[in-house]
């Protein structure tokens, strides 16, 4: 049975359903946002208007209209609409619904299966849809907040069109809130409430592009405002309704990698303010602080290196300080380390040298260690030449011997190229001194 049978043009009384559900757009003309795929001539709008039966994956953050678009498509195409929750459904339920959909198709009825949070289905559950998608028994529409490339099986992905939905802008959310305040049939219009654009924009900023969150805040604030004489949703009432902002974050999902990438690249670019922002955002979102500590140590050796050798000591000390202090005092130790790294001179010379050596180790023959560098603990080893010709550097006046230390196939190869940043300027000068000392010995 179509779920749209319970969604007439004049919805139930406001008290029966949440404001976000009551204000759900019933047509593309009511829909706000996603112009990149829904404007006239854009791909999704064309697919809907042409009644293209292809399956669809909607990828985007919460509260941007994924479920709403699926319901609009079902309404426009006069299809039965069956909604699955990937959290609650298993293979048994999937197969039962698929069988019902196949029987409905034989009777001339089309079925749209909408799967919310489809990324939570495992491979076997996703596989269960394939035969019915292929034979046209169902039209699958999935919604996910995670990157489909990682979360949806390739067979299902190849049979679907992926549409990326963006977070709503502040202006778009303000428009939706204004509609809700004015709408007497589905919204709050009968309450005769007022709210300044400044207050609505504050709610929009808090919602972070999520229309559902904005509607929920407005509904709570409206309930409080309806009990006061002025009937005004003030900044104070809106603030009470918002409480504390909950940051969107998934410690195992794409956003996790986006944020740590932003932190690392801000440090690399010597932007202390941005580095501190991304660090605090991850901490406040619930990231494992010891994961952050490990990544901060990595930044010290990858991006600062020998330009500031003490960077490694600073980051290791920050890790130990957090381990000793815990939240919230230990957070400052991580913050201190991040600011230090951001402002430190930068060098990836050791990082690049290590990579080049690694490539040579993998791609060149493993030549034997030169005899003069080998240890000779036995008489036999000495007899065959182990250690012969070795020059003890401490016995040299300048502590440098003119002695080949690389294998023959890599003789004279140069890997480490110090920069002129920070302490590496001194290392570069020292390398020139060593080079000059060896040159003089060769000339003798």
C-alpha positions as CSV (number, residue, x, y, z in Angstrom):
1,X,0.0,0.0,0.0
2,X,1.3,3.4,-0.8
3,X,2.4,5.5,2.1
4,X,1.1,8.6,0.3
5,X,-2.4,7.5,1.1
6,X,-1.8,9.0,4.6
7,X,-0.3,12.2,3.2
8,X,-3.2,14.3,1.8
9,X,-2.7,17.8,0.5
10,X,-4.2,19.1,3.8
11,X,-2.1,17.4,6.5
12,X,-3.2,16.5,9.9
13,X,-3.5,19.1,12.7
14,X,-0.2,20.6,13.7
15,X,-0.1,18.9,17.1
16,X,-0.1,15.4,15.5
17,X,3.2,15.6,13.7
18,X,6.5,17.4,14.1
19,X,6.8,20.7,12.3
20,X,9.7,19.4,10.2
21,X,7.4,16.6,8.9
22,X,4.4,18.9,8.4
23,X,6.5,21.4,6.4
24,X,7.9,18.7,4.1
25,X,7.6,19.9,0.5
26,X,4.9,18.1,-1.5
27,X,6.3,19.1,-4.9
28,X,9.4,20.2,-6.7
29,X,8.0,23.8,-6.8
30,X,8.0,23.9,-2.9
31,X,11.4,22.3,-2.6
32,X,14.2,24.7,-1.5
33,X,17.9,24.1,-2.3
34,X,19.8,21.7,-4.5
35,X,19.6,23.9,-7.6
36,X,22.7,22.1,-9.0
37,X,20.5,19.0,-9.6
38,X,16.9,20.3,-9.5
39,X,16.9,23.6,-11.5
40,X,15.2,23.4,-14.9
41,X,17.4,21.4,-17.3
42,X,19.5,19.8,-14.5
43,X,19.9,16.1,-14.3
44,X,17.7,15.0,-11.4
45,X,14.8,17.3,-12.5
46,X,15.0,15.8,-16.0
47,X,15.1,12.3,-14.7
48,X,11.9,13.0,-12.6
49,X,10.1,14.8,-15.4
50,X,10.9,12.0,-17.9
51,X,9.8,9.4,-15.4
52,X,13.1,7.7,-15.8
53,X,12.9,4.4,-13.8
54,X,16.6,4.3,-12.9
55,X,17.7,3.7,-9.3
56,X,19.2,6.6,-7.4
57,X,21.6,7.2,-4.5
58,X,21.3,10.5,-2.7
59,X,24.5,11.4,-0.9
60,X,24.5,14.4,1.5
61,X,24.4,15.6,5.1
62,X,21.3,15.3,7.3
63,X,18.3,17.5,6.8
64,X,18.9,18.6,3.2
65,X,15.9,16.8,1.6
66,X,17.0,13.2,0.7
67,X,13.8,11.6,2.0
68,X,11.6,14.4,0.8
69,X,12.9,14.0,-2.8
70,X,12.3,10.3,-2.7
71,X,8.7,10.9,-1.6
72,X,8.2,13.6,-4.3
73,X,9.5,11.2,-7.0
74,X,7.0,8.5,-5.8
75,X,4.2,11.1,-5.8
76,X,5.0,12.4,-9.3
77,X,5.4,8.9,-10.8
78,X,2.3,7.5,-9.0
79,X,4.4,4.7,-7.4
80,X,3.9,2.8,-4.2
81,X,6.4,4.0,-1.6
82,X,8.0,1.7,0.9
83,X,10.5,3.0,3.3
84,X,13.2,0.9,4.9
85,X,15.5,1.8,7.7
86,X,18.9,0.2,7.3
87,X,19.2,0.2,11.1
88,X,16.1,-1.9,11.7
89,X,15.7,-4.2,8.6
90,X,17.4,-7.5,7.8
91,X,17.6,-9.8,4.8
92,X,14.3,-11.5,5.7
93,X,12.4,-8.3,5.6
94,X,14.1,-7.2,2.4
95,X,13.2,-10.5,0.6
96,X,9.6,-10.3,1.8
97,X,9.1,-6.8,0.5
98,X,10.9,-7.7,-2.8
99,X,8.4,-10.5,-3.3
100,X,5.5,-8.2,-2.7
101,X,6.9,-5.7,-5.1
102,X,7.4,-8.3,-7.8
103,X,3.7,-9.4,-7.4
104,X,2.6,-5.7,-7.6
105,X,4.6,-5.2,-10.8
106,X,2.8,-8.2,-12.4
107,X,-0.4,-6.3,-11.6
108,X,0.9,-3.1,-13.2
109,X,1.9,-1.2,-10.0
110,X,5.3,0.4,-9.6
111,X,7.1,0.3,-6.3
112,X,9.8,2.6,-5.0
113,X,11.9,1.2,-2.2
114,X,13.5,4.0,-0.2
115,X,16.4,2.9,2.0
116,X,17.5,5.5,4.6
117,X,21.1,5.2,5.8
118,X,21.7,2.6,3.1
119,X,25.4,2.6,4.0
120,X,24.5,0.7,7.2
121,X,23.4,-2.3,5.2
122,X,26.1,-4.9,4.9
123,X,27.2,-6.5,1.6
124,X,24.7,-9.4,1.8
125,X,21.8,-7.1,2.5
126,X,22.7,-4.8,-0.4
127,X,23.1,-7.9,-2.6
128,X,19.5,-8.9,-1.8
129,X,18.3,-5.9,-3.8
130,X,20.2,-6.6,-7.0
131,X,18.0,-9.1,-8.8
132,X,14.9,-6.9,-8.3
133,X,16.7,-3.8,-9.4
134,X,17.9,-5.5,-12.5
135,X,14.6,-7.0,-13.5
136,X,12.7,-3.8,-12.9
137,X,10.5,-5.1,-10.0
138,X,11.6,-2.1,-7.9
139,X,13.1,1.3,-8.3
140,X,15.6,1.7,-5.5
141,X,16.3,5.1,-3.9
142,X,19.0,5.1,-1.2
143,X,20.0,7.9,1.1
144,X,23.4,8.1,2.7
145,X,25.5,10.6,4.6
146,X,28.7,8.6,3.8
147,X,30.7,8.4,0.6
148,X,28.9,5.8,-1.6
149,X,32.3,4.8,-3.2
150,X,33.3,3.3,0.1
151,X,29.9,2.2,1.5
152,X,27.8,0.9,-1.4
153,X,28.7,-2.3,-3.2
154,X,30.0,-1.7,-6.7
155,X,27.3,-3.8,-8.4
156,X,24.6,-1.7,-6.8
157,X,26.5,1.5,-7.4
158,X,26.9,0.8,-11.1
159,X,23.2,0.4,-11.5
160,X,22.4,3.7,-9.8
161,X,22.8,7.4,-10.4
162,X,24.5,9.2,-7.6
163,X,23.3,12.7,-6.8
164,X,25.3,14.8,-4.3
165,X,23.1,17.1,-2.1
166,X,24.6,20.1,-0.4
167,X,24.0,21.5,3.0
168,X,21.4,24.3,2.8
169,X,22.6,27.9,3.0
170,X,21.6,30.2,5.8
171,X,19.4,32.2,3.4
172,X,17.6,29.0,2.3
173,X,16.9,28.0,5.9
174,X,15.7,31.5,6.8
175,X,13.3,31.2,3.9
176,X,12.0,27.8,5.2
177,X,11.5,29.2,8.7
178,X,9.7,32.2,7.4
179,X,7.4,29.9,5.5
180,X,6.7,27.8,8.6
181,X,5.8,30.9,10.6
182,X,3.4,32.1,8.0
183,X,1.8,28.8,6.9
184,X,-1.6,28.4,8.7
185,X,-2.3,25.0,7.3
186,X,0.9,23.1,7.9
187,X,3.0,25.5,9.9
188,X,2.7,27.9,12.9
189,X,0.7,30.6,11.2
190,X,-2.4,30.2,13.4
191,X,-0.2,31.1,16.5
192,X,0.4,34.6,15.1
193,X,4.0,34.5,16.2
194,X,6.7,36.9,15.1
195,X,10.5,36.6,14.8
196,X,13.1,39.0,13.5
197,X,15.3,38.0,10.6
198,X,18.2,38.2,13.0
199,X,16.7,35.6,15.3
200,X,15.9,33.3,12.3
201,X,19.4,33.7,11.0
202,X,20.8,32.7,14.4
203,X,18.7,29.5,14.2
204,X,19.9,29.0,10.6
205,X,23.6,29.4,11.7
206,X,23.0,26.9,14.5
207,X,21.4,24.3,12.3
208,X,24.6,24.1,10.2
209,X,22.7,23.5,6.9
210,X,20.2,21.0,8.4
211,X,16.6,22.1,7.8
212,X,15.2,19.5,10.2
213,X,17.3,20.9,13.1
214,X,16.2,24.4,12.3
215,X,12.5,23.4,12.3
216,X,12.9,21.5,15.6
217,X,14.5,24.6,17.2
218,X,11.8,26.9,15.8
219,X,9.0,24.5,17.1
220,X,10.4,24.5,20.6
221,X,10.9,28.3,20.6
222,X,7.4,28.8,19.2
223,X,5.9,26.7,22.0
224,X,7.6,29.0,24.5
225,X,6.7,32.2,22.7
226,X,3.0,31.3,22.4
227,X,2.8,31.5,26.2
228,X,4.0,35.1,26.4
229,X,2.0,38.3,25.7
230,X,4.2,39.6,22.9
231,X,4.0,36.4,20.9
232,X,7.6,37.1,19.8
233,X,10.3,34.5,19.4
234,X,13.2,36.4,20.9
235,X,16.9,35.7,20.8
236,X,16.7,34.4,24.4
237,X,13.9,31.9,23.6
238,X,15.7,30.8,20.5
239,X,18.9,30.3,22.6
240,X,17.0,28.2,25.2
241,X,15.7,26.1,22.4
242,X,19.1,25.6,20.8
243,X,21.0,24.6,23.9
244,X,24.5,23.3,22.9
245,X,25.4,22.8,19.3
246,X,26.2,19.2,18.5
247,X,28.9,19.0,15.9
248,X,28.4,16.6,13.0
249,X,31.1,14.0,13.2
250,X,31.7,10.3,12.5
251,X,35.0,9.0,13.9
252,X,35.1,6.3,11.3
253,X,33.6,8.1,8.3
254,X,34.7,10.5,5.7
255,X,34.3,13.6,7.8
256,X,36.9,12.2,10.2
257,X,39.4,12.1,7.4
258,X,38.3,15.5,6.1
259,X,38.9,17.2,9.4
260,X,42.3,15.6,10.2
261,X,43.4,16.5,6.6
262,X,42.4,20.1,7.3
263,X,44.4,20.1,10.5
264,X,47.5,18.7,9.0
265,X,47.4,21.0,5.9
266,X,46.8,24.0,8.1
267,X,49.9,23.2,10.2
268,X,51.9,22.6,7.0
269,X,50.8,26.0,5.8
270,X,51.9,27.7,9.0
271,X,48.4,28.9,9.8
272,X,48.2,28.8,13.6
273,X,44.6,30.0,13.8
274,X,43.2,27.5,11.4
275,X,45.3,24.7,13.0
276,X,43.9,25.5,16.4
277,X,40.3,25.7,15.0
278,X,40.4,22.2,13.4
279,X,42.0,20.7,16.5
280,X,39.4,22.1,18.8
281,X,36.6,21.1,16.5
282,X,37.8,17.5,16.5
283,X,38.2,17.5,20.3
284,X,34.8,19.0,20.9
285,X,33.3,16.4,18.4
286,X,34.5,13.6,20.5
287,X,37.7,12.5,18.6
288,X,40.1,10.2,20.5
289,X,42.7,12.6,21.8
290,X,45.4,10.0,21.6
291,X,44.7,9.6,17.9
292,X,45.2,13.4,17.6
293,X,48.4,13.1,19.6
294,X,49.8,10.5,17.2
295,X,48.9,12.6,14.2
296,X,50.5,15.6,15.7
297,X,53.8,13.7,16.3
298,X,53.6,12.6,12.7
299,X,53.4,16.3,11.6
300,X,56.5,17.0,13.6
301,X,58.6,14.4,11.7
302,X,57.0,14.8,8.3
303,X,56.6,18.6,7.9
304,X,59.0,20.2,10.4
305,X,61.7,17.6,10.6
306,X,65.2,18.9,11.3
307,X,64.3,22.5,10.6
308,X,63.3,22.4,14.3
309,X,64.5,19.2,15.9
310,X,62.8,20.0,19.2
311,X,59.4,19.8,17.5
312,X,59.4,16.0,18.0
313,X,60.2,16.5,21.7
314,X,57.4,19.1,22.0
315,X,54.8,16.8,20.5
316,X,55.9,13.7,22.5
317,X,55.7,15.8,25.6
318,X,52.2,17.0,24.7
319,X,51.2,13.3,24.3
320,X,52.5,12.5,27.7
321,X,50.9,15.6,29.2
322,X,47.5,14.6,27.9
323,X,48.0,11.0,29.1
324,X,48.8,12.4,32.6
325,X,46.2,15.2,32.8
326,X,43.3,13.9,30.6
327,X,40.4,16.2,29.6
328,X,40.1,19.2,29.7
329,X,43.5,20.3,31.0
330,X,45.3,18.0,28.6
331,X,43.6,19.5,25.6
332,X,45.7,22.6,26.1
333,X,48.9,20.5,25.8
334,X,47.7,19.3,22.4
335,X,46.8,22.9,21.4
336,X,50.2,24.2,22.5
337,X,51.9,21.5,20.3
338,X,49.8,22.3,17.3
339,X,50.5,26.1,17.6
340,X,54.2,25.3,18.0
341,X,54.2,23.1,14.8
342,X,52.3,25.7,12.8
343,X,54.8,28.5,13.6
344,X,57.9,26.3,13.4
345,X,60.1,26.4,10.3
346,X,59.2,23.7,7.8
347,X,61.2,21.1,6.1
348,X,60.2,17.8,4.5
349,X,63.8,17.0,3.5
350,X,64.1,13.9,5.7
351,X,60.6,12.7,4.5
352,X,61.7,13.1,0.9
353,X,65.1,11.5,1.5
354,X,63.5,8.5,3.2
355,X,61.1,8.0,0.3
356,X,63.9,8.1,-2.2
357,X,66.0,5.6,-0.2
358,X,62.9,3.4,0.1
359,X,62.5,3.4,-3.7
360,X,66.2,2.5,-4.2
361,X,66.0,-0.3,-1.7
362,X,62.9,-1.7,-3.6
363,X,64.2,-1.2,-7.1
364,X,68.0,-1.8,-7.0
365,X,69.9,-4.9,-6.3
366,X,70.9,-5.4,-2.7
367,X,74.6,-5.1,-3.1
368,X,76.8,-6.5,-0.3
369,X,78.1,-4.3,2.4
370,X,81.6,-3.0,1.5
371,X,84.3,-5.2,3.2
372,X,85.8,-2.2,5.0
373,X,82.5,-1.6,6.8
374,X,82.0,-5.1,8.0
375,X,82.8,-6.2,11.5
376,X,85.5,-8.8,11.9
377,X,85.1,-10.6,15.3
378,X,86.9,-13.8,14.1
379,X,90.3,-14.5,12.6
380,X,88.7,-16.0,9.5
381,X,86.7,-12.9,8.8
382,X,89.9,-10.8,9.1
383,X,91.7,-13.2,6.8
384,X,89.1,-12.8,4.0
385,X,89.2,-9.0,4.3
386,X,86.5,-8.0,6.7
387,X,87.2,-4.6,8.1
388,X,90.3,-4.1,5.9
389,X,90.8,-0.4,5.0
390,X,88.4,0.9,7.6
391,X,89.3,4.4,8.8
392,X,88.3,5.3,12.4
393,X,86.8,8.8,12.1
394,X,87.7,9.8,15.6
395,X,91.3,9.4,14.8
396,X,91.1,12.0,12.0
397,X,91.9,15.6,12.7
398,X,88.6,16.8,11.3
399,X,86.7,13.6,12.4
400,X,85.9,12.8,8.7
401,X,87.4,9.9,6.7
402,X,87.5,9.7,2.9
403,X,85.7,6.4,2.9
404,X,82.8,5.0,0.8
405,X,79.9,4.0,3.0
406,X,77.2,3.2,0.4
407,X,77.3,-0.1,-1.6
408,X,79.0,0.1,-5.0
409,X,75.8,0.3,-7.1
410,X,74.8,3.5,-5.2
411,X,78.2,5.1,-4.8
412,X,78.1,8.9,-4.4
413,X,74.2,8.9,-4.3
414,X,72.8,11.9,-2.4
415,X,69.5,11.5,-0.6
416,X,69.2,14.2,2.1
417,X,69.0,17.7,0.7
418,X,68.6,20.1,3.7
419,X,66.7,23.3,3.2
420,X,67.7,26.7,4.5
421,X,64.9,26.8,7.1
422,X,65.6,27.0,10.8
423,X,68.1,24.5,12.1
424,X,68.5,22.9,8.7
425,X,70.5,25.9,7.7
426,X,73.2,24.9,10.1
427,X,73.0,21.2,8.9
428,X,73.4,22.4,5.4
429,X,76.5,24.4,6.4
430,X,77.9,21.3,8.2
431,X,77.4,19.1,5.2
432,X,79.3,21.6,3.1
433,X,82.2,21.5,5.6
434,X,82.2,17.6,5.5
435,X,82.2,17.7,1.7
436,X,85.1,20.2,1.7
437,X,87.1,18.1,4.1
438,X,86.7,15.0,2.0
439,X,87.7,17.0,-1.1
440,X,90.9,18.1,0.5
441,X,91.8,14.5,1.5
442,X,91.2,13.4,-2.1
443,X,93.6,16.1,-3.3
444,X,96.4,14.9,-1.0
